[in-house]
Amino acid sequence: MNEVGPIESAPGRIGGGVFVAVAGPSGVGKDTVINYARDKLIGRREFVFARRVITRTADANSEDHDTLDLKEFDAALKAGAFSVVWQAHGLNYALPRSIDADIAGGSVVIANISRQLIDELKERYANFMLVVVSAHRDVIAQRLKARGRESDAEIVARLNRIAVEDTVRYEAVRLENSGPKEQAGERFISILEAASADAGME
């Protein structure tokens, strides 16, 4: 196993490739790290960056995602269009069903996910890697303020929740993202390369 592991394997589940789950609280820069790797890995067919479906209109300060209203989301869910779904911050989120075929075909699928999904994903996919992104409190505060979605009081409340939230019970790769995006971005690419190699895809 490569030193940046771990990949947890589970027989009888969707396998062939690897699901790389990127988790961490708002403001740590998950989308920034993922977008950096996506741009650098263009043309590498073994890497698939899952595009989330959200019941929120995309804007310049949010990730590039597919938007559905509540009625459309419910119809797509009933039609079996999603692999996993979850709710957070009053919104519905989902990943497309197509990622199951990508993983079955041997790809490394990367997705920004909620920590509430970790156990479900570990049960669904044979090869699973969790990458937890973190950043210093003051850096997170600056990033949240720049988004303009929350008041100062709401940001403080979110930071206080982050201080007590815990992902330690999960085996994970830790990715610090308080500095330049290139630093964490290159580290993330090395993690993805290792995931591909460990799964025997290179």
C-alpha positions in Angstrom: 0.0 0.0 0.0 1.3 3.4 -0.9 2.2 5.6 2.1 -0.5 8.2 1.3 -3.2 5.4 1.5 -5.4 4.0 2.9 -7.8 2.4 0.4 -10.4 0.3 2.2 -11.5 -2.7 0.2 -14.8 -4.5 0.6 -15.7 -7.6 -1.5 -19.1 -7.8 -3.1 -19.5 -4.1 -3.7 -19.1 -1.9 -6.7 -15.4 -2.2 -7.5 -12.7 -2.0 -10.1 -11.9 1.6 -9.4 -11.7 3.8 -6.3 -14.1 6.3 -4.8 -12.1 9.2 -3.3 -14.3 11.1 -0.9 -13.2 14.7 -0.1 -14.7 15.9 3.2 -14.2 18.8 5.6 -16.1 21.8 6.9 -17.1 24.7 4.8 -14.3 27.2 4.2 -11.4 24.7 4.2 -11.1 24.9 0.4 -12.4 21.5 -0.8 -13.6 22.8 -4.1 -10.4 24.8 -4.7 -8.3 21.7 -4.2 -10.6 19.5 -6.4 -10.7 22.1 -9.1 -6.9 22.5 -9.1 -6.5 18.7 -9.6 -9.2 18.6 -12.2 -7.4 21.3 -14.3 -4.0 19.5 -14.0 -5.4 16.1 -14.8 -7.3 17.0 -17.9 -7.0 14.2 -20.4 -6.3 11.6 -17.8 -9.3 9.3 -18.4 -8.7 7.2 -15.3 -9.7 10.2 -13.1 -13.4 11.2 -13.0 -14.5 14.3 -11.1 -18.1 13.8 -10.1 -20.3 16.8 -10.7 -22.8 17.3 -7.9 -26.5 18.0 -8.3 -27.8 20.6 -5.9 -31.1 22.4 -5.3 -29.2 25.7 -5.4 -28.5 28.0 -8.3 -24.8 28.2 -9.2 -23.0 31.5 -8.7 -19.4 32.8 -9.0 -18.8 32.1 -5.3 -19.9 28.5 -5.3 -18.8 25.3 -7.1 -19.8 24.6 -10.6 -22.6 22.1 -10.2 -25.9 21.0 -11.9 -29.0 22.7 -10.5 -32.4 21.2 -10.1 -35.4 22.7 -8.3 -37.1 20.5 -5.6 -39.7 19.1 -8.0 -37.0 18.2 -10.6 -34.8 16.7 -7.9 -37.6 14.5 -6.6 -38.4 13.3 -10.1 -34.8 12.5 -10.8 -34.5 10.6 -7.5 -37.6 8.6 -8.3 -36.2 7.8 -11.7 -33.0 6.4 -10.2 -30.7 9.1 -11.6 -28.6 9.3 -8.4 -26.0 7.1 -6.7 -26.2 8.8 -3.3 -28.3 11.7 -2.0 -28.1 13.8 1.2 -29.3 17.0 2.7 -27.3 19.8 4.2 -28.0 23.5 5.0 -31.6 23.2 3.8 -30.5 22.0 0.3 -30.7 18.6 -1.4 -27.5 17.1 -2.9 -26.8 14.1 -5.1 -24.1 12.4 -7.1 -25.1 11.0 -10.5 -25.7 7.3 -11.1 -23.1 7.4 -13.8 -20.2 7.3 -11.3 -21.2 3.6 -10.5 -20.3 2.7 -14.0 -17.1 4.7 -13.9 -15.9 2.9 -10.8 -17.0 -0.5 -12.1 -14.9 0.4 -15.2 -11.8 1.0 -13.2 -11.8 4.8 -12.8 -10.8 6.9 -9.7 -13.9 8.9 -9.0 -13.4 12.1 -6.9 -16.3 13.8 -5.1 -16.9 16.5 -2.5 -19.2 14.8 0.0 -20.8 15.3 3.4 -19.3 13.4 6.3 -22.7 11.9 6.9 -22.2 9.8 3.8 -19.0 8.2 4.7 -20.4 4.9 6.1 -22.9 4.6 3.2 -20.1 5.1 0.6 -17.9 2.6 2.3 -20.7 0.1 2.1 -21.5 0.9 -1.6 -18.0 0.9 -3.1 -15.4 -1.9 -2.8 -12.4 0.5 -2.8 -12.9 3.7 -0.8 -10.5 6.5 0.3 -11.4 9.4 2.5 -9.4 12.7 2.2 -10.2 15.1 5.0 -9.2 18.7 4.2 -8.5 21.2 7.0 -7.3 24.7 7.4 -6.5 27.2 10.2 -9.4 28.9 11.9 -8.5 32.4 10.7 -8.1 31.2 7.1 -11.5 29.5 7.2 -13.1 32.7 8.6 -11.6 34.8 5.8 -12.9 32.3 3.2 -16.4 32.2 4.6 -16.6 36.0 4.8 -15.5 36.3 1.2 -18.4 34.1 0.1 -20.9 36.6 1.6 -23.5 33.9 2.4 -23.4 34.3 6.2 -23.3 37.0 8.8 -20.4 37.5 11.1 -22.3 35.8 13.9 -23.2 32.9 11.7 -19.6 32.5 10.7 -18.5 32.5 14.4 -21.1 29.9 15.2 -19.9 27.7 12.3 -16.3 28.0 13.4 -17.3 27.0 16.9 -19.1 23.9 15.5 -16.0 23.0 13.5 -13.9 23.0 16.7 -16.0 20.2 18.2 -16.8 18.2 15.0 -14.9 14.9 14.7 -13.8 12.7 11.8 -11.0 11.0 13.8 -13.0 7.7 14.0 -12.5 7.3 10.2 -9.2 6.2 8.7 -8.3 9.1 6.4 -5.6 11.0 4.5 -5.3 14.5 6.0 -4.8 17.4 3.7 -3.8 20.8 5.1 -5.0 23.7 3.0 -4.1 26.9 4.8 -1.4 28.1 2.3 -1.2 28.6 -1.4 -3.7 26.4 -3.4 -0.8 25.0 -5.4 0.7 23.4 -2.3 -2.4 21.5 -1.3 -3.4 21.0 -4.9 -0.1 19.2 -5.8 -0.4 17.1 -2.6 -3.9 16.1 -3.6 -2.8 15.1 -7.1 -0.1 12.8 -5.5 -2.9 11.2 -3.4 -5.0 10.6 -6.5 -2.0 9.1 -8.4 -1.4 6.8 -5.5 -5.0 5.7 -5.4 -4.8 4.9 -9.1 -1.6 2.9 -8.6 -2.7 1.1 -5.5 -5.9 -0.1 -7.4 -3.7 -1.5 -10.2 -4.8 1.0 -12.8 -1.5 2.3 -13.9 
